[in-house]
Amino acid sequence: MADLSATVDPRSRRIGPAAGERIRVLLVEDDPGDAFLVRELLAEAGAPFDVEIAQTMREARPRFRDVHCVLLDLGLPDASGLDGLRQVLQHSARAAVCVLTGMEDEHLGTAAVAEGAQDYLVKGTVDGAGLSRAVRYAVERKRADEQARLLRESELRQAESARLERGLLPQPLMRDVPAELFSIYRPGRDRALLGGDFFDAIGVDGGSRLHLLIGDVCGHGVDEAPLGVALRVAWRALVLAGVPEEHILDSLEQVLVSERRTEELFATVAVATVDLAAGKARIRLAGHPPPILLGGGRAAPCDVEPGLVLGVIPGVPRPATEITLGPADGWSLLLYTDGLIEGAAGPGARPGERLGVDGLCRVLQGPHGTEPRELPAWLALQAETHNGGPMPDDVAVLLLTPSRTS
């Protein structure tokens, strides 16, 4: 219990809230005499409080959210003992609570602190300065508890974000692959965690072939990122197990349908098998934006069958399209999620016009002089510039370019 026995002359020391803010106090007390005494004590101390009085829990309940501190008598006619405190804590998560007990019920005060009250006061043993100090300290302790809770939540979000990042954005398996892969991931404007975008890359056949994956679980909720992780891990397992390319998207769709919690969740995916020696790639899309082929100062979307998104009509064929990439050192292949192209097209565009695939190609064809390693981040910055601010959705970008020969 706080030390309230010492007498403090209110004329020599005035207890007040920080920054001059008046503290709103709700006194829940059915005894008019005790309620009058509390008002007088606070007035005597010159405390900068605005005090309201409720005589029952029913009368007090609608007013909990509008006060900084609740002074609660534990002997109300409609809520006695710790039951009253539990009701206050249930309906007022932000207000500090000081309970008032009689001399014979002081043990209830200790129990109330254990239940979540900031302090307890024994009636008849506290003067005005002590009462105002106890209320002020209770408010400050509640504020400190709230800040500590928010800090813990922030730390948990950061830990969860790091865990999801490891699942969504793994270290590509590119040992002995004669190519370089550059990537970025940027969460959307209003997202606290990573969303549902994911990608991966695996080299096979001694590095002569490279499998690429990029995808986006569509929807906005807590299920996006875990489902994206499940799809990426499943894809990696299927590729490493040697499952034929034509069966991989069907298998991913089975994983999606079995793992999603609602039928509203679906995913767009682009997969590519790149034959680096032959300069060719086989690409399959499931409702995903087409990759963009860069080379010779040009940027053009790959002419690939769009395919149907995963999770709408399971089992729909998604045929592969083979494209010619070009001579070694003369091409780059860009894969991205739709967050990169869904922002505004920029100055001079029609109202509501999005950047789109064609706009992205125009950006890439400009004289930017950006090195491949920096191109994904540069593209995300250009998209934000056109949009006039952060992108509304997550952005993931993969850039594959053959290793430079000496």
Secondary structure, 3 states (H helix, E strand, C coil): CCCCCCCCCCCCCCCCCHHHCCEEEEEECCCHHHHHHHHHHHHHCCCCEEEEEECCHHHHHHHHHHCCEEEEECEECCEECHHHHHHHHHHCCCCEEEEEECHHHHHHHHHHHHHCCCEEEECCCCCHHHHHHHHHHHHHHHHHHHHHHHHHHHHHHHHHHHHHHHHHCCCCECCCCCEEEEEEEECCCCCCCCCCEEEEEEEEHHHCEEEEEEEEEECCCCCHHHHHHHHHHHHHHHHHCCCCHHHHHHHHHHHHHHHCCCCCCEEEEEEEEEECCCCEEEEEEEECCCCEEEECCEEEECCCCCCCCECCCCCCCCCCEEEECCCCCCCEEEEECHHHCCCECCCCCCCCCECHHHHHHHHHHCCCCCCHHHHHHHHHHHHHHHHCCCCCCCEEEEEEEECCCC
